[in-house]
Structures are given as C-alpha cells and as structure tokens.
Amino acid sequence: MALAACTCAATTVQGAVKGVRDEVKEVKKVVIVTDPGVDDSAAILVALASPEVEVLGIVANFGVCSVDCTTNNTLKLLHIAQQWNFLRQEVPCLSSSAL
C-alpha cells in the first residue's frame, strides 16, 4: 500500500509542478553536495521537481555512510526521480572521492 501512496503522491506533484513550471520566469541553477539519507533525499526530490530550480549535478559526499554508499544512494534516488518524471534533463552524479 505504501508504494501505491507514493505513486499517487508523485502523480499529484507532477500535475501541480507542470502548471507552475510554465509561469516561472527565473530558474536558479544549483549543484547539490550531499550525503543522501532520508532528509537529503526528500530535499533532492523536491529540488528536482521544482519549477524554480535546475539541478546541474549532484556530488555525493561522505556523511551518513561511506562515499561509495552515498554515491549508490544518489544513483538510486536519480533512478526513482526518473521513474516519477521529476527529471527534466540528465543530472550527472559525481562521487566526492573522484575530486
């Protein structure tokens, strides 16, 4: 039942965002540096769905777990965002260990 609720919520957000996106005049371009746990993941999904924000890329950093773990979390999150049609463009993910 939780998956159905998430899918329903995603559809509702998509519909709301689509109408607002046409009205936004200035889009802020951002690069997100994160260690995605629950709170960061929710914030990233909001940013990806927002008509006021263009996410240019995400850098996965250590924090809640290792850099490999946070990079994997970020890639999974981007996959979910793509399934929910939150991505308007390809969003690159970089591991901070590569910097």
TITORNU-897019 format. One record per atom (N, C-alpha, C): residue number from 1; residue in three letters; atom name; x, y, z. Coordinates in pm, 1 decimal. Layout:
residues N
+-----+------+------+----------+----------+----------+
: seq : type : atom :       c1 :       c2 :       c3 :
+-----+------+------+----------+----------+----------+
: NUM :  ALA :   CA :        X :        Y :        Z :
...
+-----+------+------+----------+----------+----------+
//
This chain:
residues 99
+-----+------+------+----------+----------+----------+
: seq : type : atom :       c1 :       c2 :       c3 :
+-----+------+------+----------+----------+----------+
:   1 :  MET :    N :     81.2 :   -118.8 :      0.0 :
:   1 :  MET :   CA :      0.0 :      0.0 :      0.0 :
:   1 :  MET :    C :     86.4 :    126.4 :      0.0 :
:   2 :  ALA :    N :    204.1 :    120.8 :     62.2 :
:   2 :  ALA :   CA :    290.8 :    238.4 :     68.7 :
:   2 :  ALA :    C :    338.4 :    278.4 :    -70.6 :
:   3 :  LEU :    N :    369.5 :    180.0 :   -156.0 :
:   3 :  LEU :   CA :    414.8 :    210.0 :   -291.2 :
:   3 :  LEU :    C :    303.8 :    278.9 :   -370.3 :
:   4 :  ALA :    N :    180.9 :    232.0 :   -354.9 :
:   4 :  ALA :   CA :     67.5 :    295.2 :   -424.1 :
:   4 :  ALA :    C :     50.5 :    439.7 :   -377.3 :
:   5 :  ALA :    N :     67.2 :    463.3 :   -248.0 :
:   5 :  ALA :   CA :     55.6 :    600.1 :   -195.2 :
:   5 :  ALA :    C :    165.3 :    688.9 :   -251.1 :
:   6 :  CYS :    N :    286.4 :    635.5 :   -262.0 :
:   6 :  CYS :   CA :    397.6 :    713.0 :   -318.0 :
:   6 :  CYS :    C :    372.1 :    746.0 :   -464.0 :
:   7 :  THR :    N :    322.3 :    649.6 :   -540.0 :
:   7 :  THR :   CA :    294.6 :    671.5 :   -681.3 :
:   7 :  THR :    C :    185.5 :    776.5 :   -698.1 :
:   8 :  CYS :    N :     83.8 :    768.9 :   -614.9 :
:   8 :  CYS :   CA :    -24.5 :    866.9 :   -619.3 :
:   8 :  CYS :    C :     28.6 :   1006.5 :   -586.0 :
:   9 :  ALA :    N :    111.8 :   1015.5 :   -483.9 :
:   9 :  ALA :   CA :    169.7 :   1144.5 :   -444.7 :
:   9 :  ALA :    C :    257.6 :   1199.8 :   -556.3 :
:  10 :  ALA :    N :    334.7 :   1113.3 :   -621.2 :
:  10 :  ALA :   CA :    421.3 :   1157.3 :   -730.5 :
:  10 :  ALA :    C :    338.2 :   1212.4 :   -845.4 :
:  11 :  THR :    N :    228.1 :   1147.1 :   -877.8 :
:  11 :  THR :   CA :    140.5 :   1193.4 :   -985.5 :
:  11 :  THR :    C :     81.0 :   1329.2 :   -951.7 :
:  12 :  THR :    N :     40.4 :   1347.6 :   -827.3 :
:  12 :  THR :   CA :    -16.3 :   1474.9 :   -783.1 :
:  12 :  THR :    C :     87.3 :   1586.6 :   -792.9 :
:  13 :  VAL :    N :    209.6 :   1559.8 :   -748.3 :
:  13 :  VAL :   CA :    316.4 :   1660.3 :   -754.6 :
:  13 :  VAL :    C :    346.8 :   1694.6 :   -899.8 :
:  14 :  GLN :    N :    353.2 :   1593.9 :   -987.3 :
:  14 :  GLN :   CA :    382.7 :   1618.4 :  -1128.3 :
:  14 :  GLN :    C :    279.8 :   1712.0 :  -1190.0 :
:  15 :  GLY :    N :    152.6 :   1687.6 :  -1161.1 :
:  15 :  GLY :   CA :     46.9 :   1772.1 :  -1215.4 :
:  15 :  GLY :    C :     56.6 :   1914.6 :  -1165.4 :
:  16 :  ALA :    N :     84.8 :   1930.0 :  -1036.9 :
:  16 :  ALA :   CA :     96.4 :   2063.6 :   -977.9 :
:  16 :  ALA :    C :    217.5 :   2137.0 :  -1033.6 :
:  17 :  VAL :    N :    328.1 :   2066.7 :  -1047.5 :
:  17 :  VAL :   CA :    451.7 :   2128.8 :  -1095.6 :
:  17 :  VAL :    C :    439.4 :   2169.0 :  -1241.9 :
:  18 :  LYS :    N :    373.6 :   2086.4 :  -1322.2 :
:  18 :  LYS :   CA :    361.1 :   2116.3 :  -1464.4 :
:  18 :  LYS :    C :    294.5 :   2252.3 :  -1487.0 :
:  19 :  GLY :    N :    189.2 :   2281.4 :  -1413.9 :
:  19 :  GLY :   CA :    121.1 :   2409.6 :  -1427.9 :
:  19 :  GLY :    C :    205.0 :   2526.5 :  -1382.6 :
:  20 :  VAL :    N :    280.5 :   2508.3 :  -1275.2 :
:  20 :  VAL :   CA :    362.9 :   2616.4 :  -1220.1 :
:  20 :  VAL :    C :    486.4 :   2640.1 :  -1306.7 :
:  21 :  ARG :    N :    541.7 :   2534.6 :  -1363.1 :
:  21 :  ARG :   CA :    665.9 :   2545.0 :  -1439.8 :
:  21 :  ARG :    C :    652.9 :   2645.3 :  -1554.5 :
:  22 :  ASP :    N :    537.1 :   2650.2 :  -1615.6 :
:  22 :  ASP :   CA :    516.0 :   2742.7 :  -1726.9 :
:  22 :  ASP :    C :    516.8 :   2888.3 :  -1681.8 :
:  23 :  GLU :    N :    487.6 :   2914.0 :  -1554.7 :
:  23 :  GLU :   CA :    477.4 :   3050.5 :  -1503.6 :
:  23 :  GLU :    C :    608.9 :   3104.6 :  -1447.1 :
:  24 :  VAL :    N :    706.4 :   3017.6 :  -1419.9 :
:  24 :  VAL :   CA :    832.2 :   3059.6 :  -1358.1 :
:  24 :  VAL :    C :    916.5 :   3134.7 :  -1460.2 :
:  25 :  LYS :    N :    963.4 :   3251.5 :  -1420.2 :
:  25 :  LYS :   CA :   1043.2 :   3334.0 :  -1510.9 :
:  25 :  LYS :    C :   1192.8 :   3316.7 :  -1488.7 :
:  26 :  GLU :    N :   1234.0 :   3296.9 :  -1364.8 :
:  26 :  GLU :   CA :   1375.7 :   3282.6 :  -1334.3 :
:  26 :  GLU :    C :   1400.8 :   3149.1 :  -1265.7 :
:  27 :  VAL :    N :   1488.8 :   3070.9 :  -1324.0 :
:  27 :  VAL :   CA :   1522.0 :   2939.7 :  -1269.5 :
:  27 :  VAL :    C :   1660.8 :   2948.1 :  -1206.7 :
:  28 :  LYS :    N :   1672.7 :   2902.0 :  -1082.4 :
:  28 :  LYS :   CA :   1802.2 :   2900.6 :  -1014.8 :
:  28 :  LYS :    C :   1875.0 :   2771.3 :  -1048.9 :
:  29 :  LYS :    N :   1998.4 :   2784.2 :  -1094.1 :
:  29 :  LYS :   CA :   2080.5 :   2668.1 :  -1127.9 :
:  29 :  LYS :    C :   2164.4 :   2631.7 :  -1006.9 :
:  30 :  VAL :    N :   2160.3 :   2502.7 :   -967.4 :
:  30 :  VAL :   CA :   2231.0 :   2459.7 :   -847.2 :
:  30 :  VAL :    C :   2306.9 :   2329.5 :   -872.3 :
:  31 :  VAL :    N :   2413.9 :   2312.1 :   -796.6 :
:  31 :  VAL :   CA :   2483.4 :   2184.8 :   -783.7 :
:  31 :  VAL :    C :   2466.7 :   2144.9 :   -637.7 :
:  32 :  ILE :    N :   2417.1 :   2025.4 :   -614.2 :
:  32 :  ILE :   CA :   2389.9 :   1979.1 :   -478.0 :
:  32 :  ILE :    C :   2504.7 :   1891.9 :   -430.4 :
:  33 :  VAL :    N :   2561.9 :   1925.8 :   -315.4 :
:  33 :  VAL :   CA :   2662.9 :   1842.7 :   -249.2 :
:  33 :  VAL :    C :   2593.4 :   1782.6 :   -128.4 :
:  34 :  THR :    N :   2591.3 :   1649.2 :   -119.5 :
:  34 :  THR :   CA :   2504.1 :   1584.3 :    -23.1 :
:  34 :  THR :    C :   2557.8 :   1450.1 :     25.3 :
:  35 :  ASP :    N :   2504.7 :   1405.2 :    135.8 :
:  35 :  ASP :   CA :   2523.9 :   1268.3 :    184.0 :
:  35 :  ASP :    C :   2383.2 :   1209.9 :    203.4 :
:  36 :  PRO :    N :   2319.1 :   1171.0 :     94.1 :
:  36 :  PRO :   CA :   2175.5 :   1144.6 :     97.9 :
:  36 :  PRO :    C :   2132.2 :   1032.0 :    191.2 :
:  37 :  GLY :    N :   2069.6 :   1077.1 :    299.8 :
:  37 :  GLY :   CA :   1993.9 :    988.3 :    386.3 :
:  37 :  GLY :    C :   1848.0 :   1023.6 :    359.8 :
:  38 :  VAL :    N :   1763.1 :   1006.8 :    455.7 :
:  38 :  VAL :   CA :   1620.5 :   1032.8 :    435.6 :
:  38 :  VAL :    C :   1593.9 :   1181.1 :    411.2 :
:  39 :  ASP :    N :   1648.8 :   1268.1 :    496.1 :
:  39 :  ASP :   CA :   1619.2 :   1411.6 :    483.6 :
:  39 :  ASP :    C :   1674.2 :   1470.9 :    354.3 :
:  40 :  ASP :    N :   1798.9 :   1440.4 :    321.2 :
:  40 :  ASP :   CA :   1857.6 :   1492.2 :    197.7 :
:  40 :  ASP :    C :   1785.9 :   1436.9 :     74.7 :
:  41 :  SER :    N :   1745.8 :   1311.5 :     80.3 :
:  41 :  SER :   CA :   1675.5 :   1250.2 :    -32.9 :
:  41 :  SER :    C :   1544.2 :   1321.9 :    -60.5 :
:  42 :  ALA :    N :   1470.5 :   1352.8 :     44.7 :
:  42 :  ALA :   CA :   1344.6 :   1425.8 :     28.2 :
:  42 :  ALA :    C :   1370.8 :   1563.6 :    -31.5 :
:  43 :  ALA :    N :   1473.5 :   1632.4 :     16.9 :
:  43 :  ALA :   CA :   1506.3 :   1765.9 :    -33.8 :
:  43 :  ALA :    C :   1549.8 :   1760.6 :   -180.5 :
:  44 :  ILE :    N :   1624.0 :   1658.6 :   -218.1 :
:  44 :  ILE :   CA :   1667.6 :   1644.1 :   -357.5 :
:  44 :  ILE :    C :   1547.6 :   1621.4 :   -448.3 :
:  45 :  LEU :    N :   1454.7 :   1536.7 :   -406.3 :
:  45 :  LEU :   CA :   1334.6 :   1512.6 :   -487.1 :
:  45 :  LEU :    C :   1252.9 :   1640.4 :   -504.0 :
:  46 :  VAL :    N :   1244.0 :   1719.3 :   -397.9 :
:  46 :  VAL :   CA :   1172.6 :   1847.4 :   -407.2 :
:  46 :  VAL :    C :   1243.8 :   1939.4 :   -506.1 :
:  47 :  ALA :    N :   1375.7 :   1946.4 :   -498.6 :
:  47 :  ALA :   CA :   1452.9 :   2032.1 :   -590.4 :
:  47 :  ALA :    C :   1436.8 :   1985.3 :   -734.7 :
:  48 :  LEU :    N :   1442.0 :   1853.7 :   -757.3 :
:  48 :  LEU :   CA :   1427.9 :   1801.4 :   -892.8 :
:  48 :  LEU :    C :   1288.9 :   1828.9 :   -949.9 :
:  49 :  ALA :    N :   1188.4 :   1827.2 :   -864.5 :
:  49 :  ALA :   CA :   1050.6 :   1850.2 :   -909.5 :
:  49 :  ALA :    C :   1015.8 :   1998.0 :   -920.0 :
:  50 :  SER :    N :   1094.7 :   2082.3 :   -855.9 :
:  50 :  SER :   CA :   1062.6 :   2225.8 :   -850.2 :
:  50 :  SER :    C :   1081.2 :   2293.7 :   -985.3 :
:  51 :  PRO :    N :    984.6 :   2374.5 :  -1025.1 :
:  51 :  PRO :   CA :    999.8 :   2451.1 :  -1148.6 :
:  51 :  PRO :    C :   1095.4 :   2569.0 :  -1132.3 :
:  52 :  GLU :    N :   1132.0 :   2601.4 :  -1008.9 :
:  52 :  GLU :   CA :   1217.9 :   2716.0 :   -981.6 :
:  52 :  GLU :    C :   1365.4 :   2679.5 :   -972.6 :
:  53 :  VAL :    N :   1397.0 :   2548.9 :   -982.6 :
:  53 :  VAL :   CA :   1534.1 :   2502.1 :   -964.0 :
:  53 :  VAL :    C :   1574.0 :   2412.5 :  -1081.0 :
:  54 :  GLU :    N :   1694.8 :   2435.4 :  -1131.5 :
:  54 :  GLU :   CA :   1753.9 :   2344.2 :  -1229.2 :
:  54 :  GLU :    C :   1876.4 :   2281.2 :  -1164.1 :
:  55 :  VAL :    N :   1869.5 :   2152.5 :  -1138.0 :
:  55 :  VAL :   CA :   1981.1 :   2081.5 :  -1074.6 :
:  55 :  VAL :    C :   2080.4 :   2044.3 :  -1184.7 :
:  56 :  LEU :    N :   2199.7 :   2105.4 :  -1179.0 :
:  56 :  LEU :   CA :   2302.0 :   2081.8 :  -1280.3 :
:  56 :  LEU :    C :   2381.5 :   1955.8 :  -1253.3 :
:  57 :  GLY :    N :   2384.7 :   1914.3 :  -1126.9 :
:  57 :  GLY :   CA :   2456.8 :   1793.6 :  -1089.8 :
:  57 :  GLY :    C :   2448.6 :   1770.9 :   -940.4 :
:  58 :  ILE :    N :   2485.1 :   1649.4 :   -900.3 :
:  58 :  ILE :   CA :   2485.4 :   1614.0 :   -758.2 :
:  58 :  ILE :    C :   2620.3 :   1551.2 :   -725.1 :
:  59 :  VAL :    N :   2683.8 :   1601.8 :   -618.6 :
:  59 :  VAL :   CA :   2809.2 :   1546.1 :   -569.4 :
:  59 :  VAL :    C :   2777.4 :   1470.0 :   -442.1 :
:  60 :  ALA :    N :   2805.1 :   1339.3 :   -442.7 :
:  60 :  ALA :   CA :   2780.5 :   1255.5 :   -325.5 :
:  60 :  ALA :    C :   2903.6 :   1259.6 :   -235.4 :
:  61 :  ASN :    N :   2882.4 :   1298.2 :   -109.7 :
:  61 :  ASN :   CA :   2989.1 :   1315.5 :    -12.4 :
:  61 :  ASN :    C :   2968.0 :   1218.8 :    103.7 :
:  62 :  PHE :    N :   3072.4 :   1189.4 :    179.2 :
:  62 :  PHE :   CA :   3056.1 :   1101.9 :    295.4 :
:  62 :  PHE :    C :   2977.0 :   1175.1 :    403.0 :
:  63 :  GLY :    N :   2917.1 :   1098.4 :    490.7 :
:  63 :  GLY :   CA :   2837.6 :   1156.1 :    599.8 :
:  63 :  GLY :    C :   2765.3 :   1045.5 :    673.0 :
:  64 :  VAL :    N :   2642.2 :   1016.8 :    630.3 :
:  64 :  VAL :   CA :   2565.8 :    910.5 :    694.9 :
:  64 :  VAL :    C :   2631.1 :    775.2 :    674.8 :
:  65 :  CYS :    N :   2706.3 :    760.9 :    567.2 :
:  65 :  CYS :   CA :   2781.7 :    637.7 :    540.9 :
:  65 :  CYS :    C :   2898.3 :    673.2 :    448.5 :
:  66 :  SER :    N :   2967.1 :    574.3 :    398.4 :
:  66 :  SER :   CA :   3085.0 :    598.1 :    314.5 :
:  66 :  SER :    C :   3047.8 :    667.4 :    183.2 :
:  67 :  VAL :    N :   3148.8 :    715.8 :    112.9 :
:  67 :  VAL :   CA :   3126.3 :    782.1 :    -15.7 :
:  67 :  VAL :    C :   3065.9 :    683.2 :   -116.1 :
:  68 :  ASP :    N :   3110.3 :    559.3 :   -114.0 :
:  68 :  ASP :   CA :   3052.4 :    459.4 :   -204.1 :
:  68 :  ASP :    C :   2904.0 :    441.2 :   -175.9 :
:  69 :  CYS :    N :   2867.7 :    437.3 :    -49.7 :
:  69 :  CYS :   CA :   2728.4 :    421.5 :     -8.3 :
:  69 :  CYS :    C :   2645.3 :    542.7 :    -50.3 :
:  70 :  THR :    N :   2695.0 :    663.1 :    -25.4 :
:  70 :  THR :   CA :   2617.7 :    783.0 :    -60.0 :
:  70 :  THR :    C :   2606.8 :    799.8 :   -212.1 :
:  71 :  THR :    N :   2709.7 :    759.9 :   -285.5 :
:  71 :  THR :   CA :   2703.6 :    764.4 :   -431.6 :
:  71 :  THR :    C :   2596.4 :    668.3 :   -481.8 :
:  72 :  ASN :    N :   2594.2 :    548.1 :   -426.1 :
:  72 :  ASN :   CA :   2493.0 :    449.2 :   -461.6 :
:  72 :  ASN :    C :   2352.3 :    500.8 :   -427.9 :
:  73 :  ASN :    N :   2337.4 :    563.0 :   -309.7 :
:  73 :  ASN :   CA :   2207.7 :    621.2 :   -270.4 :
:  73 :  ASN :    C :   2163.9 :    728.3 :   -370.0 :
:  74 :  THR :    N :   2257.6 :    811.9 :   -412.8 :
:  74 :  THR :   CA :   2226.5 :    919.0 :   -506.9 :
:  74 :  THR :    C :   2182.1 :    862.3 :   -641.4 :
:  75 :  LEU :    N :   2251.8 :    760.5 :   -689.2 :
:  75 :  LEU :   CA :   2214.4 :    699.4 :   -816.5 :
:  75 :  LEU :    C :   2075.8 :    635.2 :   -808.0 :
:  76 :  LYS :    N :   2045.8 :    570.9 :   -696.1 :
:  76 :  LYS :   CA :   1912.2 :    512.8 :   -676.2 :
:  76 :  LYS :    C :   1806.0 :    622.3 :   -672.7 :
:  77 :  LEU :    N :   1837.6 :    731.8 :   -606.5 :
:  77 :  LEU :   CA :   1744.4 :    843.6 :   -596.3 :
:  77 :  LEU :    C :   1716.1 :    904.5 :   -734.9 :
:  78 :  LEU :    N :   1819.6 :    919.5 :   -816.5 :
:  78 :  LEU :   CA :   1800.6 :    971.6 :   -951.7 :
:  78 :  LEU :    C :   1716.6 :    875.6 :  -1036.3 :
:  79 :  HIS :    N :   1733.7 :    747.1 :  -1014.7 :
:  79 :  HIS :   CA :   1653.2 :    647.4 :  -1085.4 :
:  79 :  HIS :    C :   1505.5 :    662.0 :  -1046.9 :
:  80 :  ILE :    N :   1478.8 :    678.9 :   -918.4 :
:  80 :  ILE :   CA :   1341.6 :    699.3 :   -871.1 :
:  80 :  ILE :    C :   1284.3 :    828.4 :   -930.7 :
:  81 :  ALA :    N :   1363.9 :    934.6 :   -928.9 :
:  81 :  ALA :   CA :   1318.7 :   1062.3 :   -983.5 :
:  81 :  ALA :    C :   1284.8 :   1049.3 :  -1132.0 :
:  82 :  GLN :    N :   1360.9 :    969.5 :  -1203.0 :
:  82 :  GLN :   CA :   1334.2 :    947.4 :  -1344.9 :
:  82 :  GLN :    C :   1203.8 :    869.8 :  -1363.0 :
:  83 :  GLN :    N :   1181.2 :    769.3 :  -1280.7 :
:  83 :  GLN :   CA :   1057.0 :    691.7 :  -1289.1 :
:  83 :  GLN :    C :    935.8 :    779.4 :  -1260.2 :
:  84 :  TRP :    N :    949.4 :    875.6 :  -1170.7 :
:  84 :  TRP :   CA :    838.9 :    964.1 :  -1133.7 :
:  84 :  TRP :    C :    830.1 :   1086.3 :  -1224.8 :
:  85 :  ASN :    N :    912.7 :   1090.7 :  -1328.3 :
:  85 :  ASN :   CA :    915.6 :   1202.5 :  -1424.0 :
:  85 :  ASN :    C :    950.4 :   1336.2 :  -1358.5 :
:  86 :  PHE :    N :   1038.2 :   1332.9 :  -1258.3 :
:  86 :  PHE :   CA :   1084.5 :   1455.8 :  -1194.6 :
:  86 :  PHE :    C :   1203.8 :   1515.3 :  -1269.5 :
:  87 :  LEU :    N :   1269.9 :   1435.2 :  -1352.1 :
:  87 :  LEU :   CA :   1389.6 :   1483.2 :  -1421.8 :
:  87 :  LEU :    C :   1350.7 :   1550.5 :  -1552.6 :
:  88 :  ARG :    N :   1391.3 :   1673.6 :  -1568.6 :
:  88 :  ARG :   CA :   1366.9 :   1745.9 :  -1693.2 :
:  88 :  ARG :    C :   1486.5 :   1732.2 :  -1786.9 :
:  89 :  GLN :    N :   1596.0 :   1687.0 :  -1732.8 :
:  89 :  GLN :   CA :   1721.4 :   1670.5 :  -1808.2 :
:  89 :  GLN :    C :   1804.2 :   1566.2 :  -1735.6 :
:  90 :  GLU :    N :   1910.6 :   1521.9 :  -1799.8 :
:  90 :  GLU :   CA :   2000.8 :   1428.4 :  -1734.8 :
:  90 :  GLU :    C :   2077.8 :   1502.8 :  -1625.3 :
:  91 :  VAL :    N :   2084.4 :   1443.3 :  -1507.6 :
:  91 :  VAL :   CA :   2154.0 :   1504.9 :  -1393.5 :
:  91 :  VAL :    C :   2275.8 :   1417.3 :  -1361.2 :
:  92 :  PRO :    N :   2396.5 :   1470.0 :  -1383.2 :
:  92 :  PRO :   CA :   2514.5 :   1389.8 :  -1351.6 :
:  92 :  PRO :    C :   2536.9 :   1376.0 :  -1201.4 :
:  93 :  CYS :    N :   2591.1 :   1262.1 :  -1162.9 :
:  93 :  CYS :   CA :   2625.4 :   1235.1 :  -1023.1 :
:  93 :  CYS :    C :   2775.2 :   1208.6 :  -1017.1 :
:  94 :  LEU :    N :   2841.7 :   1277.7 :   -924.9 :
:  94 :  LEU :   CA :   2986.0 :   1262.5 :   -907.6 :
:  94 :  LEU :    C :   3014.4 :   1222.8 :   -764.1 :
:  95 :  SER :    N :   3100.8 :   1126.4 :   -746.0 :
:  95 :  SER :   CA :   3143.8 :   1086.7 :   -613.7 :
:  95 :  SER :    C :   3252.5 :   1183.4 :   -566.6 :
:  96 :  SER :    N :   3244.9 :   1229.4 :   -442.2 :
:  96 :  SER :   CA :   3345.5 :   1324.6 :   -392.5 :
:  96 :  SER :    C :   3483.2 :   1260.1 :   -385.0 :
:  97 :  SER :    N :   3490.9 :   1128.1 :   -385.0 :
:  97 :  SER :   CA :   3621.9 :   1062.6 :   -384.6 :
:  97 :  SER :    C :   3693.8 :   1082.3 :   -518.1 :
:  98 :  ALA :    N :   3619.2 :   1120.8 :   -621.8 :
:  98 :  ALA :   CA :   3679.1 :   1145.5 :   -752.2 :
:  98 :  ALA :    C :   3734.4 :   1286.6 :   -765.1 :
:  99 :  LEU :    N :   3707.3 :   1372.1 :   -666.3 :
:  99 :  LEU :   CA :   3752.6 :   1510.7 :   -673.2 :
:  99 :  LEU :    C :   3896.6 :   1525.6 :   -629.8 :
+-----+------+------+----------+----------+----------+
//
